[in-house]
Amino acid sequence: MFRRYPGDRFCQRLFVSSNVLFLLTAPAFAGAAPKQLYNKTISIVWVESIVEKSLDGRVVTPQTTQKRVVYVSSLGRIFDQRKSENRSGQSLVEIAPDHAQAGASSFQGNSMTGISVHGGVARQVVASFDPSYSSCAATVTAGKSSAEPQWTGLDGKTYIVEEIKVGQVSCTINDGNGL
């Protein structure tokens, strides 16, 4: 988990710089999905507590369930879906293989990595697979990618993100298309 320490802007810049570097170089080293994952769905779920301050100064801490679902087709094509949901609403982003963009999942060795940046907040999701590709474990790193990132919450209001805490992360692999 990325922790913010008062006055520690170097770590924030390093986190953002490394993510930007990854996004720029990912196509160069990202390999195809392992054949053992063909026609499988990888689901990674976690809860975030995001301390947000509205423009009128009110502080809220919504508990948001994040879900990243990756389906590898029987032809090895990668379909990505990211869903955020809390009491105020939900959002859904889908990335088709022919429309790869920053944030699309990529494979290297026995791991899968996806990075997303939204409203000044960056997240890196890494799933590691066992040798038989029948189970996985995942980590999520989240942090602010600017000093005072602003975004529109799921309730449609504008907030300044103060802090992000990532809770327990689960990872599962299932047969077929789970999208």
Number of C-alpha atoms within 10 A of each C-alpha: 12 17 15 15 9 6 7 10 13 9 15 19 15 12 20 21 13 12 20 16 11 16 18 11 11 21 13 9 11 15 13 14 22 15 14 13 22 18 19 22 23 24 22 24 20 19 20 20 16 17 17 23 18 17 12 8 10 9 15 15 15 18 17 21 17 19 20 21 22 26 25 26 18 14 10 18 15 24 22 22 18 20 16 19 17 17 11 11 12 15 12 11 10 16 18 13 15 9 10 14 13 17 19 23 26 19 20 15 12 15 18 20 20 22 21 18 18 13 17 17 20 19 21 16 19 22 22 19 20 11 10 10 16 14 15 21 15 21 18 21 17 22 25 26 21 16 13 14 16 21 18 13 20 17 11 10 10 16 23 21 26 19 18 21 16 20 15 11 17 16 21 17 20 15 14 16 16 15 13
